[in-house]
Amino acid sequence: MNAFGNGAEKARDPVAIIDIGSNSVRLVVYEAATRAPTPVFNEKILCGLGRNLATSGRLSTEAMDQAIRALARFRVLCDAMGVSRCHVVATAAARDAANGPEFLSRAEAACGQPIELISGQREAELSAYGVISGFFEPDGVVGDLGGGSLELIDVRGGHPGKGLSFPLGVLALQDASGGSIRTAQKIVRQRLEGAELKGLRNRCFYAVGGTWRALARLHMGQRGYPLHIMHGYTMQPRDMADFAQIVERIDAGSLEAIESVSEARRDLLAYGAVVLEEIIRRGKPREIIISALGVREGLLFERLDAETRKVDPLLAIAGEMNQRRSRSPRHGEELIDWTGRLISVLQLDETAEEKRLRHAACLLADVGWRAHPDYRAEESLNTIAHSTLTGIDHPGRAFLALTVFYRHLGLASDVVHPRLRELMGARALDRARIIGGAMRVAYLISAAMPGILPQTPLGVGARHLELTLPQSYAALGSDRLLNRLKQLARVAGLKPRIVVKN
């Protein structure tokens, strides 16, 4: 029986991915296999299967036993959640160890599923698909740093290139270097010497893997960054290279925000920093972007049909939130055309990226309506800014959250979260106020119901922003509506006017 959803929704078929990595064994259960899958359960256990593998050539008995216990636990949890499909993959540690086949036999018995032992090339390809699933038209190089290996692969135009795999995982590097950071630096330089990184120059480097996410989390803490969302967090190469050198030089326990990193991972941070610093030095990327999506999401993405793969992930999840949380989903869809007309009559240039963000904002405009009226603005802002949106960067998140915040609380800038505003430029903030102000007008004339907005367009005439009401809706005109129209007209540099059309 499916344990998720309710009677008002279509039944979902939760799917699970178990990833047996060199450092961790992780279970992620997704609500369904969709273009923007939502995790409903996520648990990792740091087993350290790859620890000492580079020197011993074998998985330790202790690490294997811990992994087997984790897999047995995951099997029970999947049964309890009504998982319809479970796919299990194993990566570098099981691939490289002499006793890997023995471990995989025990592991299959524990989890009750066949296990796909993937090659380095396959791992790189799946990581690339994970990034393609989580970003809108990504263009750059994906780097997936695990415990046993590093995979590098180009992504362009929605397709992965040919992947490369290097024995530079953080556990493997710690082992091969004898715990010496200087030796680790030499090993990384030597092993990446033949790597073709010219294709990374002035493009994005998409960083995948728990150690790099931990480094980014510490970087956030050092900056006092206002949004604690890993996916899409962007760092400048020079700044990140400097930070990596700090991590390599000092004890991890003295780093700011180190409490956010598990103790089992702290001694590996410096090795992840060494690899990232060398990639930055050799590849000269334009920016480093953290991807929370990798092999697991890549497995789901490659199983989608061709048409579904082409869907914009941001609009897919925004549309789903609109269907589930809005009073009338069709009204959110009508807002798209209604605000589009406003952009046109105001003669505002709108880039393709601004257009997709406006569409997403319209679909998300009513997600907080069930909250108490005094808290709808804050509830909506928190829901949007902190949700599992993909296909969007952090400035885009801030735009969506503040647009809907304005929609509920008005356009006075002194009440808006100042730290979130720091992520946006002046143009985006102006657009957020215009779209949020338009939503305030729209909801007052429509009560969030469909069918009214197409009959009540906004226009511009004689330096006035005009709201046209048909005679049948003339009674909607009121001082309150005029005040909201006045707020919107002010940010557009116009005066307000309500026109009743016979």
N, C-alpha and C positions, 0 to 999 in steps of 0.2 A: 504494500500500500504506500502511496506517495504521502510523505509526511508534511509537505510544504503546500502553501497556498490556502485558499478558502473556497467556499462554494460559489463565490461570484467570479472566480477565475477559472480558466481552462486548466486541466490537470497538467502538471509538469512532470518531466522525467529526469530526476537528478542524475548527474553523471559524476564519476569520481576519477581522479588521476592520482596514482601513487608514484612518487619519484624517489627511487633509491639512489641517492647521490653519494659522493665520496665523503661528505661531511655530515649531511643530514638525510633523514628519511622523512618524507612529507606526504601528508594526505590533504588534498583539496577536493571538496565536494561542491559542484556547481549546480545552481538551480535547474539549469537546462543547457543543452548545447545550442547556443544562439550566437549571433554576431557579436554581442557584448555580454558574455556570460557573467553572472553574478555569483561570487563565492558565498556559500552559506555555512561552510565549515572549513577551517584551515588549521592544521596542526603539524608542527615539525618537531622531531626529536633528533638532537645532535648526537649521532652515534659514532662519528669519526671513523667510518670504515676505511678511509684512505690513510689514516695516520700510520706512519712508519712503513707504508707500503713501498716507497721508493727504495728503501734499504733492505727490507726483509723479503719483499716480493710476495707477501701473504697478508690476508686479512686476519686481524687478531681474533682470538676466540671470544674475548670480552665484547668487542665491537659487533661481531656477528650475532652473539646472543642478544645484545641490546636491540639490534635491528629486527631480529625475529620476534621479540616481544612487542615491538612497535607495530609490526605487520599484523600480528594476531589481534592486537587492539583495534587497528584500523578495519580489519575484517568485520568485527562485531559492530563497530560504529556504522559502517556502510550498510549492513543489514538493518540496523535500527532506523536509518534514514531512508530506507526504501530505494537505494541506489539501483538504477536500471542497468547501468554499464560501468564497469571499472576497468581502466587501462593501467597497467603497471609497467614502468620502464626502469632500467638500471643503467648506470653510466660508468665512468672511468674506473672506479675502484673494482667493481665486479668484473669489468672488462679486462683489467690488467693483472689481477691477482692470480697466482698459481692455483689457489683453492677457490677461485671464483665460481666454477661450475658446482662445487659442493655447496657453497653458500646459496646459489640460485635455486638449487633443488630444495633446500630447506625453506627458502623464502617463498617459493610457489606453494608449498604445503601449508605454510603459515597464513598466507593471504588468500588462498583458494582461487588464485587467478594465474594464468600464464604470464610470464614476465618477458618483455622484449628487451634484450640486451642491445643497446644502440651503439653504433660506431661513433667516432669523433665527428665524421662528416654528417651523419644523421643528427647528432646532437646540435651541431651548428645550424643545420637547416631548420630544425624545430625551434630553436631559439629565434631565428630570423622570422619564422611564421608568428611566433609569439609577439615580437615587436610590430610586425605588420598588422596583427590583430588589435594592438593597443594604441597605435598612433595613426593619425590621418596622413596618408601618403608619405611615409617615412623615407628618407634619403640619406644614406650614410653607411657606416659599418657597425655591425652588432658585435659586441664582445661579451661572451658568457664565461665568467670566472667561477669555477666550482672548487671543490676540494682537491680533485685529482688532475683537472685539465683546464685549459683556456681554449675556447673556440672563437674564431674570428670569421665573419662572413659579411659580404656586401649585400645591402638591400637597396633596391631602386625600382620604382614603378610597380610596387606591390609584389615583386618577385625576389627570392633569394638567389645569390650567386653561388659560387663554389666555396665551401667552407674549409677552413684549416683548423687543425687541432694541435695543441702544444702541451707537453707535460709540465704545465706551469700553474696548476691549481695550488691553492694556498697551503694545503697539507703537504702536497708533494714538494713544494718549494721549501717549506720549513724543514722537511726531512732531508732533502738533498743538500741543503745549505748547512746542516748541522746546527740550526738555530742562529746562524750569523746573518745579519742583515746585509753586511758588506758582500759576503759570499753570494747571497740571494740576488743582489743587484748584478753581479757578474754573470750569474747563471741566466738571468732574464735577458741581459744584453746579448749573450751568446746565442740563446735559443730563438730570439726574435730577429737575429741578424739577417736571416734569409727570408723573413716574412715580407710580403709585398704590402706596404702600408701607404704607398703614394696615393692610393685611391681614397684615403681618409682626409687628405689635405683640404682644409676649408669646408669640410662637411661635418655632419653630426656623428658623434660616437655614442651609441646606445649601450649603456652599461647594464648588464644583467648579472644577477648573482647576489647571494646574501652578504658576502663580505663587502662588496662595493656599495650595497644599500646601507650597510652599517657605517661605512665611511661617509656617505652622503648625509646620514642622520647626524653624525658628529659635526659635519660641516654646517648643517642647519643650526645646530646648537651654538656653534661659534659665532654665527652671524645674527643670532636671535631672530631667525626667519619666522614669519607669521603663520605659515601654512604647513602643518605637519603631515603632508601627503607626499609619499615617496615617488609615485609614478608621475613622470613629467618634470621632476625637479631638475633644473638646469644649472650647470656650473661653467664658469669661464675657465679655459685650459690653464692659463697662467696662474690663476688663483688656486685651482685645484692641484696643480703641480707643487706650488708652495706649501699647500696644506699637507700633501702627501709626504713631503720632506719632513715636516714637523712630526707626523705620525711615525715615520721611520726612525726619528731621532730620539724621541722621548718615550717614557713609560706610558702605556695605554691608560693606566689608572689615573693619570694626571690630566687627561683630556677633558675638556668641558663636555657635559652631557653624556659622559661615558656610561652612566647608569642606564641609558636607553639601549645599550648593547649587552647581550648575554655574556656572562663570564667565560663560557666555553668558546666564544668567538673572539674575545679580546686579544689573545695572543697571536691571532691570525691577521689582525688589521694591518700590521706593518708590511706583511707579504703582499696583501692586496694593494697597498699603497705603492710598493715597489713596481708591480706589474703595470698599474695605471700610469704612474709617472713615466715609465719607459714608452708606453703607447703614446702618451701625449708628446714626449720628446721626439719620437720617430715619425709619428703620423701627422702631427700639427693639425688637429681637428679644430673646427670653428667653435664647437661647444660640446660639453659632455652632458648627456641626458640620461637620467635614471629610468629604467624600465622595470616595473614590478611584474611584468609579464614575460614569460620565457618558454621553456620546453613544454610545460604543462598546458599553457594556453595555445601553444603551437600545435599540440596534438589535437585539440578541439578544432582549431581553425582549419587545419588541412582536411578535416572530415566534412566541412561545410560544402554545399554546392557552389558552383562558380558565381551565380547571381548573388547569393547571400554574402559571399566574400567581398563583393564590391560595395556593400552597404556601408555608409558612413557610421563608424562605431558610436560617435557622440550622438548623432540623431537617432540611432537605434535605441540606445538606453534612455535618452530623453523622451522618446516616443513611448517607451514602455512605462516610464514613470508617469507620464501624462495619462496613459490608459488606467493605471492603477490608483492614482492619487488625486486626480482632478475631479471637480464636480461634473464637468462635461468635457470629455476629451476632444470632441469636435470643436468646442469653443477655442481650445488651445490651438487647434489647426487653423481656425479662422483668423486668429490673431496674427498668424504669419503673413497672410495676404494683406490684412488691415494695416499692420505696421509697415509692410513693404510699400504700400501706397503712400504712407506718410513720408518715408524716406525719399520717395520719388518726388512728391510735391514740394518737399523742402529743398530739393535739388542737392541732396547730400551724396557725395561719392560713397559707394559701398564696395569694398573688396570682396572677393569670394570668401575669404576667411571671416570677415565681419558679417556677411550674409548668413553663413552657417551658424555662427554664434547667436545671431538674432533669432534664427529659427529655433535653436535649442532653448533660448530664453523664453520664447513664447510657449513651447511645450512644457516648460517647467514652471510657468508663472503661477499656477494654482496648487502646487504641491503642498503648501503649508496651510491650506484653508481650514483643516480640522483643529488647528491650535487655537487657543484663546486669542481673541482679536488683539490684545495688548502684546502678544508674543509671536504673532504670525510673521512679522518681518525677521526677527531673530531666528525663529524656527526654520524659515525658508532659507535664510542665509547659511545656517549651519548644515542643513540638509544638502544643499547644492555644493557648498565649498568643500564639504568633507565626505561626499558620496564617492562611490566607486566608478566615477565617470572615466571613460577612456577616450582616446582621440582628441585630447585637449591638453594644452599646457597650463601652467599655473596662472599667468595673466588672464587666460580665457576663463578659468574657474572663477577668478575674482570678478570678471565682467558679468558672468551669469548670476553669481550670488548677489552682487550689488544691484544689478538691474531689478531682480525680484524683490530685494530689500527696499529699493525706492518705490516699487509698485505698492508696497504695503504701508510704508511709513512717511512717504512724501519726499520732496526733492531737496530739503535743507541739508547741505553738505556737512554741517557740524555734527550731525547725529550718526554719520556713517563711520564704520570701523576704520580708523586711520591707517592701521598696519596693513589691512587688506588693500587699501587704496594705493599703497606704495608699490604694489605689483603691476599697476596699470599706468599707462601714459595718459596725457591730457585728452587725446582724441577718444580713447576707449571710455574714459570716465564721462565725457560729454555724451557719447552714444548711450551709455548706460542710463544717464538721466533722461535723455529723450525717450528711449524705449520704455523705461520705467514709468515716466510721466504719461505716456500714451496708454500703458496698461491701466493706470489709475482711472483714466477717462473711460476706457473700454469696459472695465468691470462695473462702473457706476451706471452705464446705460444698458448693460446686458445681463447683470446679475449672474455672470459666468455661464449663461445659457447660449446655445447655438442659434443661428438664424438671424440675429439682430445686427451684428457688425457689418455684414455685407450690405445692409440697407442704410447704414449710418456712417458714410465715409468722412474722412478728414480731407480738407482742401486748403488752398491758399489763394486769397484774393484781396487786393488793395491793402497789403501789409497786414492782413488779418489771417489768423489760423481759424478756419471755419469748420464747425461740426454740423453736418447736414442731417436733420431729422425728417423723415417723412411725416405727413399729417397724422398717420395712425400712431406715431410714437411721439407726438408733440408734447404730451404730458410728461415725458421724461425730462424735459428741460426744467432746471431748477437752479437756485443760487449755488447749491453745493456743486452741481455739475459745472456751472460757469467758473467757479473757483478752481476746480481741477483743470479745466481747459486753460484758465489763466496761467497756472503754474507751468503747464506744458508750453504754452505760447511764449512765455517769458524766456525759457531756455532756448527756444528757437528764434528769439529776437523779433517776435510778432505780438500782435494784440489778439484777444480772443473774440469769437463771435459764434453764436448758435443760430443757425438758419433753419427755419421750418419750410419744407418744400411741399407745395400743394400737389 
